[in-house]
Amino acid sequence: MSTTTSILFNNKKIVPKEFNKIASKYDFATAMSHGYQDDLNKSGSLLQLKGDELVVDLCCGTGKSTVAFKDKITTGKIICVDNSEGMLAVASEKFADEIKQGKIEISLQDAMNLNFAPNSVDAIFMAYGLRNMPDYEKCIENLFSILKPNGQLVIHDYSLSNHPISKPLWFILGYGFIVPFCTVVSGSSTIYTYLIKSVLKFLQPNEVKSLLEKKGFKNVEIVNHANWRRLFFHSFRAVK
Ligand SMILES: C[S@@+](CC[C@H](N)C(=O)[O-])C[C@H]1O[C@@H](n2cnc3c(N)ncnc32)[C@H](O)[C@@H]1O
């Protein structure tokens, strides 16, 4: 691990600064990742919404995760939260019309220190966010607190299955393809090296489920993705 990646890994507070550097290239780099938006859409479809809810897209980045469910909201509101100004600038441009209409609000906040009242949010979507938190337990505790009773949480992240091939395959895919390719596309290797490492260290699906249950969530479901993707990605739906 390079010194910068290691600093990033040990101090996740500076992760958004690295996202600022690649913000303008993020949509292009992820468009090259086969199935990126389809996977998000699948997780977005797990949100059971009537249309009038207040939904927080936590760690929304450039808003690809918001796209996964925004059409389900008609009279309600989506607050897109991230603490990278660069990523939010791209999201603001993408959702200029919805922001004007008051359907989407962009909010610069740290996911570990959210500015929402307890019991005030109907649903939270968190895609590729939990893994970046310095303290998973504290984060889930905070999310539980701001959700209304019966509020929904959907998490989508790289969470390697316990199949023996998952880790070695991720290692090969990561260092053999993702890091070199994304470094060329985005001009920065740091955040992608961090990505590979953080996925290797992140919780496995059953551990995420246990954590959600430990923090009080009920009806916790693990949702697999199609074919080989089930080795690397998982979605989780839980209710307060
Ligand atoms: C991999 S991107 C995912 C973006 C989007 N959800 C998607 O699916 O494309 C992770 C995002 O998490 C944000 N992030 C990381 N740590 C954060 C924190 N503590 N608070 C808020 N956002 C954070 C980063 O700035 C980045 O935009």
PDBQT file of the ligand as one rigid body, heavy atoms in Angstrom, charges set to zero:
ROOT
HETATM    1  C1  LIG A 301     -18.195   5.415  -4.092  1.00  0.00    +0.000 C 
HETATM    2  S1  LIG A 301     -18.994   6.956  -3.875  1.00  0.00    +0.000 S 
HETATM    3  C2  LIG A 301     -20.678   6.460  -4.062  1.00  0.00    +0.000 C 
HETATM    4  C3  LIG A 301     -21.522   7.542  -4.647  1.00  0.00    +0.000 C 
HETATM    5  C4  LIG A 301     -22.961   7.149  -4.974  1.00  0.00    +0.000 C 
HETATM    6  N1  LIG A 301     -23.694   6.701  -3.814  1.00  0.00    +0.000 N 
HETATM    7  C5  LIG A 301     -23.008   6.082  -6.045  1.00  0.00    +0.000 C 
HETATM    8  O1  LIG A 301     -23.588   5.030  -5.794  1.00  0.00    +0.000 OA
HETATM    9  O2  LIG A 301     -22.477   6.304  -7.146  1.00  0.00    +0.000 OA
HETATM   10  C6  LIG A 301     -18.847   7.188  -2.121  1.00  0.00    +0.000 C 
HETATM   11  C7  LIG A 301     -19.237   8.596  -1.677  1.00  0.00    +0.000 C 
HETATM   12  O3  LIG A 301     -19.225   8.628  -0.253  1.00  0.00    +0.000 OA
HETATM   13  C8  LIG A 301     -18.813   9.927   0.144  1.00  0.00    +0.000 C 
HETATM   14  N2  LIG A 301     -18.366   9.895   1.538  1.00  0.00    +0.000 N 
HETATM   15  C9  LIG A 301     -17.322   9.206   2.046  1.00  0.00    +0.000 A 
HETATM   16  N3  LIG A 301     -17.237   9.419   3.374  1.00  0.00    +0.000 NA
HETATM   17  C10 LIG A 301     -18.269  10.257   3.691  1.00  0.00    +0.000 A 
HETATM   18  C11 LIG A 301     -18.725  10.830   4.899  1.00  0.00    +0.000 A 
HETATM   19  N4  LIG A 301     -18.111  10.602   6.062  1.00  0.00    +0.000 N 
HETATM   20  N5  LIG A 301     -19.821  11.610   4.863  1.00  0.00    +0.000 NA
HETATM   21  C12 LIG A 301     -20.466  11.869   3.711  1.00  0.00    +0.000 A 
HETATM   22  N6  LIG A 301     -20.069  11.352   2.530  1.00  0.00    +0.000 NA
HETATM   23  C13 LIG A 301     -18.988  10.556   2.526  1.00  0.00    +0.000 A 
HETATM   24  C14 LIG A 301     -17.723  10.268  -0.839  1.00  0.00    +0.000 C 
HETATM   25  O4  LIG A 301     -17.487  11.645  -0.897  1.00  0.00    +0.000 OA
HETATM   26  C15 LIG A 301     -18.302   9.693  -2.137  1.00  0.00    +0.000 C 
HETATM   27  O5  LIG A 301     -19.004  10.660  -2.869  1.00  0.00    +0.000 OA
ENDROOT
TORSDOF 0
